[in-house]
């Protein structure tokens, strides 16, 4: 009886693991498409895989954090108030394939190398929520890009600039 229960639990665990792997494999296809779009400077394909409002919110959050951490006294409130409009301007200027080229290079998407396969990409994806994965070069490496599932497509929704600065020597 215990063997049957153990077998049932094991099968359930394998089934759940397979679902998670299939989801990561699906996400890897969209991550791959984004990195190819970045490498090829394909604005239309890039825009199809990017969540601009989420990235602008990420930029605004970074600006607010920096404003609150500054020693500007009474100017902090003004800087926080300007974070939204500044994020809109920065988003329009920065959310484009050229800006993310270093990420594509980091993940191996350069013209002089073969493109990584979907399985390799899936191995570098980690769940950070029920509908979010982060991309790392290795299973335990730093996450640079975050993707969120929206309407059946995994879209770039976040970016860790501090990790990029540390590991990519920007």
N, C-alpha and C positions, 0 to 999 in steps of 0.2 A: 504494500500500500504506500509506503514512504517513497519507494522508487518511482511509482506513478506520479505522486505529487511533485517530486523533484523534477521528473521529466516534464511535467506540465508547466512548472515554473520556468524551467530552462527554455522550453519552446516559446513561451510568452516573451521572455527576455530577448531571445533571438529575433522574434517577430518585431518587437519594438525597435531593436537595433537596426533591423533591415529597413524599417520605415524611416528612421533617422538618417540612415545612409542614403536612401532614395531621395529624401528631401535635400540633403547636402549635395547630391549629384545634380538635382534640378537647379539648385542655387548656383552650382559651379558653371552651368551653361550660361546663365545670365552674367556672372562675374567674368567669365571668359569673353562674352560678347562685349562687355564694357571695356575690358582691357585691350581687346583688338581695336575697338573704336578709338580709344585713346592713342594707341600706337599708330593707327592709320589716320589720325586727325579727322575722323568722321563725325561731324557735329550732329547729324541727324540720329545716328545709332547711339551716340553718347547721350543725347537728350532723352532718348527712349528708355535709358537705363538709369536715369538720375532723378532723384526726388529733390528738385530745387528748393521748395519751401522748407524741407527738413534740413538741407545744407545751409540755407540762410539762417535758420534758427540756431544751428550749430555755431555759425560765425557770430551771431548776436550774443549767444551764451558766452563765447570766448571773450568778446569785447566787454561784456558786463563784468565777468570775472576779473579781467585786467583792470577795469575802472575801479571796482571795489577794492582791489588789492593795492591801488596806487596811494601815494601819500599826498594827494592834492586837496585834502580837506573839503572845502565847500564846492569844489569843482567836480567832485565825484558824482553828485546827483546829475549835473549837466552831462557828464560823460555817459552815465547810464541812460539818460533820456535820449542821447544821440546814438546809442548803440543800434537801435532798430533801423533808422535811416542809413546809418553807416553800413550795416550788414546788407541792406538792399543794394547799395552801390557796390560794395565789395563782391556780393554774390553775382551781380551782372558782369563784373570785371573778371572774377576768378573762377567761376564755375564753367569751365570749358576744358576740352581735352588737353590743351597745351599745359595747363596748370597741373594736371595729374600725370603728366608724362613720366615723372620720376617713379610713380607707383607702378606703372606698367613696366618700366625698366627693372624695378626691384623684383617684380614677380616673374621676370624672364621674357617679357614681351618686347624684344628688341629685334630689329630687322636682321641682325647677324646670328640669331639663335632660332632653333625650332620652337614653335609655340607649344607651351605646356599642355598636356592633355587634360581632359575634364576630370579624370580620376585623381590626378596630381593636385588639381585645384580643390576638389572636394576634400582631400586629405588635409588641406590647410584651412578649411572652414571650421569655425567653432560656433556653437549656439550660444547666444547671449540673451535670448528671450524666446518665446514660443514662435515668433515670426521674424526673428532677427538672427543673422550670422555675421561674424566678423572674419575678415580675410587675413591670414597670416601666411608667411612664406613656409613655415613649418608648423607642425601640430602644436608645438609649445612656444613658437615665436611670437613677437609682438603683433598686435592687430593694428593695421593702418586704416583699413576701410571697413565700414559697417554697411550691411545691406538689409533691407526690410522687404518682406513679401507684401506686395500690393497688387491686387487683381490678377494674381497668377504670375507676376513678374517680380523678380528680386531687383530692387533699385538701390543705388548708392544713396544712403541716407545719413551717413556720418563719416567723420574723418578725424583722426587723432594727430593734430599738428605736433604735439610734443614728442610722440613716438617717432614721427617722421624726422624731426630735427635731430633726435638722438641717434637714430639708426641709419639715416641717409645722409648725414653730414650736410644739411642744408644751411 
